[in-house]
Amino acid sequence: MSTCQYKSLHLIVKSISAHNFSLSRWDPYFVRSLTRFSDKGIIPPLSPAQLEAIKVLEETCLRLALHIVLNVEDIQFFSNTHLFHARTEYKDYPLPAPRRHYMRLWLAAPESEVGWTLRFWDSNEKKRGGIQVNGQPPVAPLDAE
């Protein structure tokens, strides 16, 4: 990492720490889509220092990326707010091979149960986030539709 890149990354971490805030989400699409407002003069454009910091963050994420190949019956658990993560496009095998069955589960446990500080205003609530379906029996079909 060059001195310039190190300083840019340090600037990101320092500014986040100064505000007692943790960077828990990075979506380059959202940041880049802001040009629709800066082009109209509604908000100021990103400064050269901000653009450099974005570049360093993305290069660092790519350099340190861990690629995981999930096999049939594999399960992956992680915390959305503690890891930068992405997924590649999924491609099914041609028929007659079995189709992929993808189930996403949002576990929204209170802070007292998960063992780490959460970044949400309601993190100490007993029931938070996700979809609440009280009285509805759980259904998880094993065959993909």
N, C-alpha and C positions, 0 to 999 in steps of 0.2 A: 504494500500500500504506500503510495507516495505521500510526502508531507502534506501536500494540498488536500489529498483525499482524507488523510487522517484528521486534519483540521476541520474539514467539512463534517465528517462523521462525529467528531468531538463536539462541534457546534450543535448538531441535532440533539445529542445526549445531554449536553449542558443546558440547552434551552428547555428541554423537557423536564429535567431535574429541578431547574430553578422554579418552575411552576408547580412542583410537587405532583407531577402528572406522569403517567406511564403511556408510552406510545403502544397501543394495543391493536391498531388496525392501520393497514396501509393498502390503499387501492389506487394504483396509478391512474386508472381510468377516471375516477372521481376528481383527482387533482388536475389532470390534463383537461378535463371537460370544463374546468372553470374559465378557460380562455373565451368561452362564449360570453362571459360577463366582462372579462377584462378587455376584450375587443370592442365592447360597447361603452367602455369607460365607467362601468358600474362599480367595479373593484379594481385595485391596482394589479398590474401583471406581476408574476413571480419575478423576484430579483435574480441577478446572476448568482448570488450566494445561495439562494433557495434552490435554483435549478441545479447547481453543483452538489448541494446536499442531497437532493433527490437522486441524482446520478450515482453518488457514492453509496447511498442506501441500497439502491437496486443492484449495483455491482457487488456489494458486500453480500447481499442475500443470495445472488446467483453463485458467488464463489463458495459460500458456506452451505449451500443447499444440500439437503439429504433427500435422495430419491428413493422412495419405497415402492416396491412392487408387491401388491396384495394378491394372494392366491385364493382359490376357492375356499370358503369358510373362514377366511381371515377377518379379524375385527381390529379396527384401529380406534383408540380413544385418545383425545387430546383436548386441551383447553383452547378455545378460540382466541382468548385474550392474552395468552401467554406465548403463543407461537405465531409467527408469520407462516401462512400456509397457502397452498394453491393445489389445484389438481389438473392433470392433463385431460384431454378429451378421451372419453371412453369409447371403444369400438367393440361391438359384439362380434363374435365369430359367426360365419355364415351358417344358415340352417343346414342340417338338423341339430347342430350343437345347441346346448341349453342357452337360454337368454340370460343376461345378467339380471340379478335381483338386487336392487339397491335400496336399502332402507336407512334413512337418516333419522337419528334420534337426538333430540335436544334435551340433555340432562340439565335441569335448572335447579340444582340443590342450593340450599342456603349456605352462606359462608361458614357457618358453624359445622357443617358436615363435610366440606370439601378440603379443608386443611390449608387454604391459602386465601389471600385477600382478593376479592373480586372487584371489578371496575364498574359496577353498576349501582345506581342509587338504591335499588331495592334488593341488594345482595343479602340482606339479613331476613328477608321475608321467607315464610315457610313455603309458600307457593309463588314462584316468580317465573316470568317468561314462558316461552313455549305455548302450547295450546292446552287449555284446561278443558277436560271433557268428563266432568264429574258424573258418575252414574252410568257412563258408557263402558261396556265391557271391551277390554283390549283385543284388537284383531291384528294379526300379523300373518297373512297368507304365505305359505312356503313356495307357491308357484307364482312366477311372474305373470302379470296380466298382459 
